[in-house]
Amino acid sequence: MSFFYPPVLMERRLPIIDLEKDGAGGCGVSVEMSPLEKRKSMRKRLPDWFKTSLPTGVAQARFNGTKGNVVEHGLNTVCEEARCPNIHDCWGRGTATFMIAGEVCTRGCRFCAVGTVRTPPDLDPEEPGELADAVKRMGLSYAVITVVNRDDLPDGGASHYKDCIQRVSETNPGVGLELLCSDLDGNLDSLEMLLEGLPLKVFAHNVECVPRLDSIVRDPRASFEQSLAILRYAKEIRPDLMTKTSLMVGLGETDEEISEAMEMVREAGVDMITLGQYLQPSIRHLPIDRFPEPERFADWDGTARELGFRAVASGPLVRSSYRAGLLWEEAMGGEPVVTRDSTGSAVSHIFSAELW
């Protein structure tokens, strides 16, 4: 199927971090380190708190059933391909994430493991049906559909995204659907066409990092400002939808900048937010700047709730689609996801006892 990406096989043309040869040996003898060796030396070890618990009981049984369907039918998901640490939790609740519109992206963000090409293959007209079948075979109750950037297409891929989601909805009535969309190159007309009548519960688009780091972290065609414009307009034309975004931490930002970015996101009308630790996909990607401790993520959780976000997930192991269905339920007035059968991925001060 064409809507999943196998990282090992994809073409990679990502921008790399240029590092000059330097170093010194003993007795004043100069020792040169190659750029590859220096990038390797800069990689940080994961802290002790990078761990999560496995599901038990009904959740474990559901995970096993979902996993069995995936193996039996040869299906692929972002959850497996990206080796998400929360796969047991999400699959145990009937939630999974899929990528559509190809296996490579037209952009070269320095944090992302997806391969980059200037002109990707044509869209697969069979993809909407294949995606709908995969969701049905996995027996999902909630599906997140994420996309690659398709700047090569006049509408940024919007019409194809719409076809995929509509087919999934028609084949799987009752399944909750969330779109984690690209910025469509800032094309608001394409966004309006995409969202008109689209059977979604959540429209998500990630700002990724604080504004100051845009030029370092993201492709030049992306920006915090443009991402906010997409999120703001989505809420204007579809006020019935929950809107959602995600911030990565550990790219060189300050704690103050994280708080300021959350304020800007909330002012744009965004309902839901997730915050998680950036992890370097390979030595060719941006190095990790820091590993904030879980208590700091709990502080950000509190800040987000004070700002008025209707649903929050913050923690080192949180990813943008973490507990997506439960996060929507929280936004609709349900119990906070961080308090529901906690696995330790998300943390918060609303607990009476520490999670870490």
C-alpha positions, 0 to 999 in steps of 0.5 A: 500500500502506498500510504505508509512509509518504510524509513529503511527503504525510502530515498533520503535527501535531507539537509545535514548538519555541517560540522567542521573538522576539529579536535586536538590530541595529546602532546599538542598533536592535532587530531581531526574528526570527520563530520560523521564522527563528530555527529556521532559524538554529539548524540545524547543517551536517553534519560532513565525516565524514558519508559512506559508501561504495557497494557493489561486486561482488556487493553492487552487483548485488544492490542493483540487482536489489532496486531494480529489483523496487521500481521494477517493482512500485511498492513502497515501503520505509522505507529509501527514504522516510526516505532512509537513508544505508545503503540501498545496504549493506542492500539489497546484503545482502538486507535492507529495512525496512517500516512497518505499521499506517498512515502516521501515529502517535498520538504526537508525539515531537519527534525523529520525522518521522512525522505525528501524529493523535489518531485515525488511519485504521482498520487495513487488513485487506489489509496482511498480504498486501501486506506478505508480497508485497512481501518476496517480490517484493524477494527479501529474506533478512531483513526488519525490520518497524517500526510506528507507535504505535496508542494508539487500539487496545485492544491497541496494535495488537499483534494486527495486528502479529502478523498481518502477521509471521505472513503474511510468514513463511508466504509467505516461509519462511526469511526472517529477521524482526525486529520494531521494536515500539512500547511498546504503551502499557506493556500487557504482556498485549498484548506476551505475546499478540504474542510467543506463537509469533511467528516472529521472530529479533529483538524490538526496541524503542528507548529513543531517548534518555537518561532525563533527556531523556524529557520533552523528546524523547519523547511524554509517554506514552513513557519510558525506564522503560516502554521498559525494562519492555517489553524486559525482559518480552519477554526473560522470555517469549521467552528464545530471541529476541535483544532490541535497542534504539537510542540517539540522540546529539546531543539534549542528553545528556552522554557520561556519561549515554550510558554510564549508559543503556547500563548500564541497558539491559544490566541489563534483559537487552537483547542488542544495541544501536545508537547513532547521530547524531540528525538534525533532520528539519525546522526544526519538530523539536528542534535538534541539540545536538552532533555527536560525532566518530567516535572518540567513537562508537568509544569507545561501541562499546567501552563496549557490548562491555565491558558484555556486549552480544552485538552492537553498531553505533555510528557517526554514520550508524548507524540502528536497523535498520543491517545488521539481519541481520548484527547478528543473526548477530553476536549469534549468535556471528558476526563483528562487523558493523563489521569486515565489508566496512566502509562507514564508517557504524559505527566501533570501536576493534577495528580496527587502522586508523582508519575515518574 
